[in-house]
């Protein structure tokens, strides 16, 4: 019940339609946070190992900005396809 309190409050302050939209958007945002966290867990140890061995250029080189425009998951960096082992 506590998970839906925000939706109920939005419904009380606005309309049921807007509360429904708010509910869908916030649940999608939570799903994208899970994906973002999974990527960080998968890539984090590789970056930490490169940083620990002072291979900062390798750490930077293994990552590239995601400029594909499909940044729904809020991912700032993704492994470069040619560097994935």
Secondary structure, DSSP 8 states (H G I E B T S, - for coil): -GGGHHHHHHHHHS-HHHHHHHHHHHHHHHHHHHHHHHHHHHHHHHHHHHHHTT-HHHHHHTEEE--SS--TT--SEEE-GGG--
